[in-house]
Amino acid sequence: MRYHVLAALVAWVAALVADRAYGADHMAKPSPPTCEQVDVFTAGADGYHTFRIPAAIVTPKGTVLAFSEGRKRGRGDSGKIDLVLKRSLDAGRSWTPMLTVWEDGENTCGNPCPVIDRETGTIWLLMTHNLGSDTEAQIKSRTSKAGRTVWVSRSDDDGATWARPVEITAAAKRDDWTWYATGPGVGIQLRSGRLLIPCDNAVADTKRFFSHVIYSDDHGKTWKLGGVAGPDTNECQAVERTDGAVLLNMRNYDRTHKNVRAVATSADGGLTWSAVSYDAALVEPVCQASVLRLTPPPEGEPSRIVFSNPASTKRENLTVRLSPDECRTWPVSRTLHAGPAAYSCLAALADGSVGCLYERGEKGPYEKITFARFNLAWLAEGPAGPER
């Protein structure tokens, strides 16, 4: 019985692609399945040892912005790390030379998490900072020279230039939080207009990880701390469901629910969160992931939400999945890269196709950050996901 239900879902998704992904003219021939991949950041290039922590977003003009941490002298999470950016004016086929969004001497500037205000067009970029000499372990144990701080910048010219970052730690972080990360990935704007940024933190006494959100109800002028989800959750991404609830999809450290994604929901725009549950269909190696609504949820329209992560118990097999039912099931999936892979970030491109900026390599997952662009016809050709 489950097989027939799953087959019906796959057929429905294929029909959805044929009917809606290529415009309103049903007489036009649907585009063939396509998937193109181009390397955006390569380890050793542009004076950096390694590039990590990808974030991608599409501006109202259709420009694709690809953010990354440029790690100057090593692959590690501490040291001199700059926040860098490349832009694409042709839906990810080619990329401009690299720009530096934020550099602070020998210190760590990272965890890019952009969000776009659809009413003003402003691109907000949430980030974190710490001394380059302080490690995560030292920050968590409060033996570091300084703490982890939260910052925001903005661009009003399609990502070409960025304002000097402004610190918002006092509004975004509790006193007993040590480690803190914005994203990594992207924020979302709710139908209410609220800008919502997924984040995570560690608590001083227990050192346990939690996910949380920060938000702005005044178009980025001020930021406030929202609800916390956990414990034993970490890097997260958010999506608004058609019923108005927000779903938080989280990296999972709970060993009683090993190697699957954690989820929680909010009925009040992120101010409070439900107890954590687990999605057995979304296998993970304890790693960041991405979730994104491809189409707005107007009444009567079908849902299309995509998800990407290393679908394995190791950092490998970067896979994209599609849900037609608000993240309840994931009947369609396809592998972008079967080899070593880690963090990823999905983006809805202006031509109706999907972008995925992700870490990959042949011997290890941090050799390149690659941008894949594919249409839903390519994704629909993939095999069905596991039975639930």
Backbone hydrogen bonds in HBPLUS format (Angstrom, degrees):
<---DONOR---> <-ACCEPTOR-->    atom                        ^
c    i                          cat <-CA-CA->   ^        H-A-AA   ^      H-
h    n   atom  resd res      DA  || num        DHA   H-A  angle D-A-AA Bond
n    s   type  num  typ     dist DA aas  dist angle  dist       angle   num
A0005-VAL N   A0001-MET O   3.10 MM   4  6.43 158.9  2.15 152.4 158.3     1
A0006-LEU N   A0002-ARG O   2.90 MM   4  6.07 159.0  1.95 148.8 154.7     2
A0007-ALA N   A0003-TYR O   2.82 MM   4  6.05 158.4  1.87 150.7 157.0     3
A0008-ALA N   A0004-HIS O   2.96 MM   4  6.11 152.1  2.04 142.1 149.5     4
A0009-LEU N   A0005-VAL O   3.04 MM   4  6.32 150.5  2.13 143.6 151.3     5
A0010-VAL N   A0006-LEU O   2.97 MM   4  6.30 159.4  2.02 152.9 158.0     6
A0011-ALA N   A0007-ALA O   2.97 MM   4  6.20 161.1  2.00 148.2 153.3     7
A0012-TRP N   A0008-ALA O   2.86 MM   4  6.06 151.0  1.94 144.1 152.6     8
A0013-VAL N   A0009-LEU O   2.92 MM   4  6.22 156.9  1.97 150.9 156.3     9
A0014-ALA N   A0010-VAL O   3.00 MM   4  6.28 158.8  2.04 149.3 155.0    10
A0015-ALA N   A0011-ALA O   2.92 MM   4  6.19 156.1  1.98 147.7 154.2    11
A0016-LEU N   A0012-TRP O   2.84 MM   4  6.07 150.6  1.93 146.0 154.9    12
A0017-VAL N   A0013-VAL O   2.93 MM   4  6.24 152.5  2.01 149.6 156.2    13
A0018-ALA N   A0014-ALA O   3.09 MM   4  6.41 162.8  2.12 148.4 152.0    14
A0019-ASP N   A0015-ALA O   2.89 MM   4  6.07 154.7  1.96 150.5 157.5    15
A0020-ARG N   A0016-LEU O   2.91 MM   4  5.79 160.7  1.95 151.8 155.8    16
A0021-ALA N   A0017-VAL O   3.14 MM   4  4.99 151.1  2.22 125.3 133.3    17
A0028-ALA N   A0025-ASP O   3.13 MM   3  5.63 155.5  2.19 111.1 118.0    18
A0375-ASN N   A0034-THR O   3.21 MM 341  5.94 150.1  2.30 152.6 156.0    19
A0036-GLU N   A0373-ARG O   2.89 MM 337  5.38 165.3  1.91 155.3 157.6    20
A0373-ARG N   A0036-GLU O   2.80 MM 337  5.38 162.9  1.83 161.4 167.4    21
A0038-VAL N   A0371-PHE O   2.96 MM 333  5.41 157.2  2.02 142.9 149.3    22
A0371-PHE N   A0038-VAL O   2.80 MM 333  5.41 174.2  1.81 160.3 159.2    23
A0040-VAL N   A0369-ILE O   2.84 MM 329  5.76 161.6  1.88 153.1 159.3    24
A0041-PHE N   A0369-ILE O   3.17 MM 328  5.02 164.0  2.20 138.8 143.7    25
A0369-ILE N   A0041-PHE O   2.77 MM 328  5.02 153.3  1.84 152.5 153.3    26
A0045-ALA N   A0042-THR O   3.00 MM   3  5.65 160.8  2.03 145.8 147.5    27
A0043-ALA N   A0367-GLU O   2.99 MM 324  5.35 175.2  1.99 150.0 150.6    28
A0044-GLY N   A0048-TYR O   2.91 MM   4  5.31 129.3  2.17 144.1 158.2    29
A0048-TYR N   A0045-ALA O   3.06 MM   3  5.84 169.2  2.07 128.2 131.1    30
A0049-HIS N   A0071-ARG O   2.97 MM  22  5.90 125.5  2.28 139.3 152.2    31
A0049-HIS N   A0072-LYS O   3.16 MM  23  5.26 138.1  2.34 102.4 114.3    32
A0050-THR N   A0071-ARG O   3.21 MM  21  5.19 163.0  2.24 144.1 148.8    33
A0071-ARG N   A0050-THR O   2.80 MM  21  5.19 156.4  1.86 170.4 175.0    34
A0052-ARG N   A0069-GLU O   3.04 MM  17  5.22 155.4  2.10 141.3 149.1    35
A0069-GLU N   A0052-ARG O   2.76 MM  17  5.22 177.8  1.76 167.0 166.2    36
A0055-ALA N   A0067-PHE O   3.14 MM  12  5.01 145.8  2.26 129.7 129.5    37
A0067-PHE N   A0055-ALA O   2.74 MM  12  5.01 170.6  1.74 164.7 163.9    38
A0057-ILE N   A0065-LEU O   3.10 MM   8  5.41 148.7  2.20 141.6 151.2    39
A0065-LEU N   A0057-ILE O   2.87 MM   8  5.41 172.8  1.87 166.3 168.8    40
A0059-THR N   A0063-THR O   2.85 MM   4  5.25 163.4  1.88 153.2 156.0    41
A0062-GLY N   A0059-THR O   2.85 MM   3  5.18 163.0  1.88 116.6 121.9    42
A0064-VAL N   A0088-SER O   2.95 MM  24  5.02 159.2  2.00 147.4 150.9    43
A0088-SER N   A0064-VAL O   2.86 MM  24  5.02 148.9  1.96 146.0 153.7    44
A0066-ALA N   A0086-LYS O   2.87 MM  20  5.28 172.2  1.88 170.4 170.4    45
A0086-LYS N   A0066-ALA O   2.98 MM  20  5.28 151.0  2.07 141.2 150.5    46
A0068-SER N   A0084-VAL O   3.02 MM  16  5.42 146.3  2.14 146.2 145.5    47
A0084-VAL N   A0068-SER O   2.87 MM  16  5.42 166.0  1.89 164.6 167.6    48
A0070-GLY N   A0082-ASP O   2.68 MM  12  5.03 171.5  1.69 158.6 161.0    49
A0082-ASP N   A0070-GLY O   2.99 MM  12  5.03 162.3  2.02 141.2 141.5    50
A0072-LYS N   A0080-LYS O   3.05 MM   8  5.73 159.0  2.10 163.1 169.6    51
A0079-GLY N   A0132-GLY O   2.98 MM  53  3.97 118.6  2.37 112.7 124.7    52
A0081-ILE N   A0107-ASN O   3.15 MM  26  6.37 164.2  2.17 130.7 134.2    53
A0109-CYS N   A0081-ILE O   2.88 MM  28  5.60 158.8  1.93 135.4 142.6    54
A0083-LEU N   A0102-TRP O   2.96 MM  19  5.13 166.6  1.98 154.8 156.9    55
A0101-VAL N   A0083-LEU O   2.82 MM  18  5.56 143.0  1.96 146.2 157.9    56
A0102-TRP N   A0083-LEU O   3.21 MM  19  5.13 158.9  2.26 139.5 141.4    57
A0085-LEU N   A0099-LEU O   2.85 MM  14  5.10 149.6  1.94 149.5 153.3    58
A0099-LEU N   A0085-LEU O   2.75 MM  14  5.10 166.1  1.77 157.9 162.7    59
A0096-THR N   A0087-ARG O   2.81 MM   9  5.38 160.8  1.84 157.2 163.8    60
A0093-ARG N   A0090-ASP O   3.37 MM   3  5.74 160.1  2.41 109.8 115.3    61
A0107-ASN N   A0104-ASP O   2.97 MM   3  5.55 161.9  2.01 137.6 141.8    62
A0108-THR N   A0130-ASN O   2.92 MM  22  5.33 166.1  1.94 167.9 169.8    63
A0130-ASN N   A0108-THR O   3.12 MM  22  5.33 145.9  2.24 139.7 147.9    64
A0110-GLY N   A0128-THR O   3.03 MM  18  5.50 169.4  2.04 151.1 154.6    65
A0128-THR N   A0110-GLY O   2.95 MM  18  5.50 162.8  1.98 143.8 148.0    66
A0113-CYS N   A0126-LEU O   2.96 MM  13  5.08 131.8  2.20 151.8 157.4    67
A0126-LEU N   A0113-CYS O   3.12 MM  13  5.08 173.6  2.13 125.5 124.8    68
A0187-GLY N   A0114-PRO O   2.87 MM  73  5.91 168.9  1.88 144.6 146.9    69
A0115-VAL N   A0124-TRP O   2.84 MM   9  5.31 146.8  1.95 149.9 155.8    70
A0124-TRP N   A0115-VAL O   2.81 MM   9  5.31 160.3  1.85 177.3 170.5    71
A0117-ASP N   A0122-THR O   3.04 MM   5  5.55 167.1  2.05 163.0 165.5    72
A0121-GLY N   A0117-ASP O   2.71 MM   4  5.29 150.0  1.80 155.3 163.6    73
A0123-ILE N   A0155-SER O   3.03 MM  32  5.19 177.2  2.03 157.6 158.5    74
A0155-SER N   A0123-ILE O   2.92 MM  32  5.19 144.3  2.04 142.2 153.0    75
A0125-LEU N   A0153-SER O   2.93 MM  28  5.12 164.8  1.95 142.1 140.5    76
A0153-SER N   A0125-LEU O   2.89 MM  28  5.12 154.6  1.95 141.1 149.5    77
A0127-MET N   A0151-TRP O   2.89 MM  24  5.14 160.6  1.93 144.6 144.8    78
A0151-TRP N   A0127-MET O   2.90 MM  24  5.14 169.0  1.91 145.7 145.3    79
A0129-HIS N   A0149-THR O   2.99 MM  20  5.22 143.8  2.13 139.4 143.9    80
A0149-THR N   A0129-HIS O   2.93 MM  20  5.22 168.4  1.95 153.9 157.8    81
A0134-ASP N   A0131-LEU O   3.05 MM   3  5.42 160.4  2.09 112.5 118.8    82
A0139-ILE N   A0135-THR O   2.98 MM   4  6.24 157.2  2.03 149.9 156.5    83
A0140-LYS N   A0136-GLU O   2.87 MM   4  6.09 161.5  1.91 156.2 160.8    84
A0141-SER N   A0137-ALA O   3.05 MM   4  6.19 147.2  2.16 140.4 149.0    85
A0143-THR N   A0138-GLN O   2.92 MM   5  4.97 154.7  1.98 148.2 150.5    86
A0142-ARG N   A0139-ILE O   3.27 MM   3  5.00 155.1  2.34  96.8 104.0    87
A0168-ILE N   A0150-VAL O   2.81 MM  18  5.57 167.3  1.83 142.2 146.6    88
A0152-VAL N   A0166-VAL O   2.88 MM  14  5.34 145.2  2.00 140.8 151.9    89
A0166-VAL N   A0152-VAL O   2.85 MM  14  5.34 160.6  1.89 145.5 149.8    90
A0163-ALA N   A0154-ARG O   2.91 MM   9  5.46 164.1  1.94 157.4 162.5    91
A0160-ALA N   A0157-ASP O   3.31 MM   3  5.77 164.9  2.33 112.2 116.7    92
A0171-ALA N   A0168-ILE O   3.05 MM   3  5.58 133.7  2.27 112.8 124.3    93
A0172-ALA N   A0168-ILE O   3.09 MM   4  6.19 137.5  2.28 148.7 161.1    94
A0172-ALA N   A0169-THR O   3.07 MM   3  5.06 130.3  2.32  98.1 111.9    95
A0173-LYS N   A0169-THR O   2.96 MM   4  5.52 139.0  2.13 163.1 159.4    96
A0177-TRP N   A0174-ARG O   3.18 MM   3  5.47 163.0  2.21 114.3 116.1    97
A0204-ALA N   A0176-ASP O   2.78 MM  28  5.39 163.5  1.80 168.0 168.1    98
A0178-THR N   A0202-ALA O   2.86 MM  24  5.57 161.4  1.89 152.3 158.7    99
A0202-ALA N   A0179-TRP O   3.06 MM  23  5.06 145.7  2.18 134.0 131.0   100
A0181-ALA N   A0200-ASP O   2.96 MM  19  5.31 154.8  2.02 147.0 146.3   101
A0200-ASP N   A0181-ALA O   2.89 MM  19  5.31 146.2  2.01 149.2 156.5   102
A0183-GLY N   A0198-PRO O   2.69 MM  15  5.26 152.9  1.76 156.0 155.7   103
A0188-ILE N   A0196-LEU O   2.96 MM   8  5.37 154.1  2.03 151.0 157.6   104
A0196-LEU N   A0188-ILE O   2.81 MM   8  5.37 172.3  1.81 174.1 175.5   105
A0190-LEU N   A0194-ARG O   2.83 MM   4  5.26 155.9  1.89 157.4 159.5   106
A0193-GLY N   A0190-LEU O   2.88 MM   3  5.30 159.1  1.92 114.0 121.0   107
A0195-LEU N   A0216-SER O   2.99 MM  21  5.13 167.9  2.00 152.8 154.3   108
A0216-SER N   A0195-LEU O   2.95 MM  21  5.13 144.3  2.08 138.3 147.5   109
A0197-ILE N   A0214-ILE O   2.84 MM  17  5.28 172.2  1.85 166.9 166.8   110
A0214-ILE N   A0197-ILE O   3.03 MM  17  5.28 153.0  2.11 143.7 151.9   111
A0199-CYS N   A0212-HIS O   2.72 MM  13  5.20 157.4  1.77 168.6 160.4   112
A0212-HIS N   A0199-CYS O   2.94 MM  13  5.20 166.6  1.96 129.6 129.6   113
A0201-ASN N   A0210-PHE O   2.93 MM   9  5.47 157.8  1.98 151.4 155.2   114
A0210-PHE N   A0201-ASN O   2.89 MM   9  5.47 150.3  1.98 159.3 163.6   115
A0203-VAL N   A0208-ARG O   3.14 MM   5  5.78 153.6  2.21 149.4 154.9   116
A0207-LYS N   A0203-VAL O   2.68 MM   4  4.95 140.7  1.83 148.4 159.0   117
A0232-ASP N   A0209-PHE O   2.81 MM  23  5.05 123.6  2.13 158.3 159.3   118
A0211-SER N   A0229-ALA O   2.88 MM  18  5.09 168.2  1.89 167.6 165.1   119
A0229-ALA N   A0211-SER O   2.71 MM  18  5.09 167.1  1.72 145.3 149.8   120
A0213-VAL N   A0227-GLY O   3.31 MM  14  6.14 139.4  2.48 155.0 166.2   121
A0226-GLY N   A0213-VAL O   2.76 MM  13  5.11 156.8  1.81 147.1 147.9   122
A0215-TYR N   A0224-LYS O   2.83 MM   9  5.36 155.2  1.89 147.7 156.2   123
A0224-LYS N   A0215-TYR O   2.78 MM   9  5.36 158.9  1.82 154.9 162.3   124
A0221-LYS N   A0218-ASP O   3.35 MM   3  5.69 165.9  2.37 110.4 114.5   125
A0227-GLY N   A0270-GLY O   2.74 MM  43  5.75 172.3  1.74 156.0 154.5   126
A0253-TYR N   A0232-ASP O   2.83 MM  21  4.81 172.8  1.83 147.2 144.9   127
A0234-ASN N   A0251-ARG O   3.10 MM  17  5.08 128.5  2.37 138.0 141.7   128
A0251-ARG N   A0235-GLU O   2.88 MM  16  5.39 154.0  1.95 151.9 160.6   129
A0237-GLN N   A0249-ASN O   3.01 MM  12  5.43 150.1  2.11 145.6 154.8   130
A0249-ASN N   A0237-GLN O   2.85 MM  12  5.43 168.0  1.87 170.3 170.8   131
A0239-VAL N   A0247-LEU O   2.99 MM   8  5.38 146.8  2.10 147.4 157.3   132
A0247-LEU N   A0239-VAL O   2.82 MM   8  5.38 172.4  1.83 167.0 165.4   133
A0241-ARG N   A0245-ALA O   2.76 MM   4  5.43 170.7  1.77 176.8 178.1   134
A0244-GLY N   A0241-ARG O   3.04 MM   3  5.43 161.0  2.08 115.0 118.1   135
A0246-VAL N   A0266-SER O   2.89 MM  20  5.10 160.0  1.93 147.1 152.6   136
A0266-SER N   A0246-VAL O   2.83 MM  20  5.10 143.9  1.96 143.9 154.7   137
A0248-LEU N   A0264-ALA O   2.80 MM  16  5.26 173.7  1.81 163.6 165.0   138
A0264-ALA N   A0248-LEU O   3.05 MM  16  5.26 143.2  2.19 140.1 150.2   139
A0250-MET N   A0262-ALA O   2.71 MM  12  4.99 178.7  1.71 156.6 156.5   140
A0262-ALA N   A0250-MET O   3.09 MM  12  4.99 164.9  2.12 151.8 150.0   141
A0257-HIS N   A0254-ASP O   3.17 MM   3  5.63 156.4  2.23 109.8 116.9   142
A0284-GLU N   A0259-ASN O   3.04 MM  25  4.87 158.8  2.08 108.8 112.8   143
A0261-ARG N   A0282-LEU O   3.03 MM  21  5.68 140.7  2.19 150.5 162.6   144
A0279-ASP N   A0261-ARG O   2.97 MM  18  5.58 161.2  2.01 155.4 161.6   145
A0263-VAL N   A0277-SER O   2.84 MM  14  5.36 159.4  1.88 142.1 144.5   146
A0277-SER N   A0263-VAL O   2.89 MM  14  5.36 165.4  1.91 157.7 162.7   147
A0274-SER N   A0265-THR O   2.82 MM   9  5.38 148.3  1.92 150.4 161.1   148
A0282-LEU N   A0279-ASP O   3.07 MM   3  5.69 154.0  2.14 117.3 124.2   149
A0290-SER N   A0308-SER O   2.99 MM  18  5.24 159.4  2.03 151.7 156.4   150
A0308-SER N   A0290-SER O   2.90 MM  18  5.24 154.6  1.96 144.5 149.3   151
A0292-LEU N   A0306-VAL O   2.89 MM  14  5.40 156.6  1.95 155.0 159.2   152
A0306-VAL N   A0292-LEU O   2.84 MM  14  5.40 162.3  1.87 161.6 160.6   153
A0294-LEU N   A0304-ARG O   2.90 MM  10  5.68 165.0  1.92 157.4 162.5   154
A0301-GLU N   A0298-PRO O   3.14 MM   3  5.73 165.1  2.16 135.9 138.7   155
A0305-ILE N   A0323-SER O   3.17 MM  18  5.25 164.5  2.19 149.4 153.9   156
A0323-SER N   A0305-ILE O   2.79 MM  18  5.25 162.6  1.82 160.4 165.9   157
A0307-PHE N   A0321-ARG O   2.95 MM  14  5.09 149.0  2.05 137.5 142.4   158
A0321-ARG N   A0307-PHE O   2.72 MM  14  5.09 158.7  1.77 152.4 159.3   159
A0309-ASN N   A0319-THR O   3.18 MM  10  5.72 148.0  2.28 148.2 157.5   160
A0319-THR N   A0309-ASN O   2.94 MM  10  5.72 171.4  1.94 156.1 154.0   161
A0312-SER N   A0310-PRO O   2.83 MM   2  5.63 131.9  2.06 110.3  95.1   162
A0311-ALA N   A0317-ASN O   3.02 MM   6  5.66 150.3  2.11 146.1 139.0   163
A0316-GLU N   A0314-LYS O   2.89 MM   2  5.64 120.1  2.26 113.4  96.3   164
A0341-ALA N   A0315-ARG O   3.06 MM  26  5.34 159.2  2.10 103.1 109.6   165
A0317-ASN N   A0339-GLY O   3.06 MM  22  5.65 140.2  2.22 138.8 149.1   166
A0318-LEU N   A0337-HIS O   2.82 MM  19  5.25 129.4  2.08 161.1 158.2   167
A0336-LEU N   A0318-LEU O   2.78 MM  18  5.64 160.7  1.82 159.1 165.8   168
A0337-HIS N   A0318-LEU O   3.42 MM  19  5.25 160.0  2.46 135.8 139.7   169
A0320-VAL N   A0334-ARG O   2.90 MM  14  5.50 170.2  1.91 159.7 158.8   170
A0334-ARG N   A0320-VAL O   2.89 MM  14  5.50 147.1  2.00 151.7 162.5   171
A0322-LEU N   A0332-VAL O   2.90 MM  10  5.32 150.1  1.99 148.1 150.4   172
A0328-ARG N   A0325-ASP O   3.28 MM   3  5.69 153.0  2.35 108.5 116.3   173
A0385-GLY N   A0331-PRO O   2.98 MM  54  4.76 143.8  2.12 102.0 110.6   174
A0333-SER N   A0383-PRO O   3.18 MM  50  5.94 147.6  2.29 159.8 168.4   175
A0361-GLY N   A0340-PRO O   3.12 MM  21  5.51 139.6  2.30 151.5 145.6   176
A0342-ALA N   A0359-GLU O   3.19 MM  17  5.32 150.3  2.29 126.1 130.2   177
A0359-GLU N   A0343-TYR O   2.90 MM  16  5.54 160.3  1.94 162.2 165.6   178
A0345-CYS N   A0357-LEU O   2.81 MM  12  5.20 128.0  2.08 136.1 151.9   179
A0357-LEU N   A0345-CYS O   2.91 MM  12  5.20 163.5  1.94 152.3 149.4   180
A0347-ALA N   A0355-GLY O   2.81 MM   8  4.85 144.8  1.94 141.2 140.1   181
A0355-GLY N   A0347-ALA O   2.77 MM   8  4.85 170.5  1.78 154.9 155.3   182
A0349-LEU N   A0353-SER O   3.00 MM   4  5.39 152.4  2.07 149.1 153.8   183
A0352-GLY N   A0349-LEU O   3.13 MM   3  5.64 161.7  2.16 120.7 122.1   184
A0354-VAL N   A0374-PHE O   2.78 MM  20  5.44 176.3  1.78 167.5 167.1   185
A0374-PHE N   A0354-VAL O   2.94 MM  20  5.44 156.9  1.99 153.1 160.2   186
A0356-CYS N   A0372-ALA O   2.79 MM  16  5.10 143.3  1.92 146.9 155.1   187
A0372-ALA N   A0356-CYS O   2.89 MM  16  5.10 167.3  1.91 139.6 142.7   188
A0358-TYR N   A0370-THR O   2.84 MM  12  5.42 161.5  1.87 154.8 159.1   189
A0370-THR N   A0358-TYR O   2.81 MM  12  5.42 154.4  1.87 163.6 157.6   190
A0360-ARG N   A0368-LYS O   3.01 MM   8  5.52 161.7  2.04 146.7 149.8   191
A0368-LYS N   A0360-ARG O   2.99 MM   8  5.52 144.5  2.12 165.9 173.4   192
A0378-TRP N   A0375-ASN O   3.10 MM   3  5.51 127.1  2.40 104.8 116.6   193
A0379-LEU N   A0375-ASN O   3.25 MM   4  6.67 157.9  2.30 145.3 151.4   194
A0380-ALA N   A0376-LEU O   2.79 MM   4  5.90 156.1  1.85 147.5 153.8   195
A0381-GLU N   A0378-TRP O   3.26 MM   3  5.40 144.6  2.39  99.3 109.1   196
A0382-GLY N   A0379-LEU O   3.01 MM   3  5.53 161.8  2.04 114.8 120.8   197
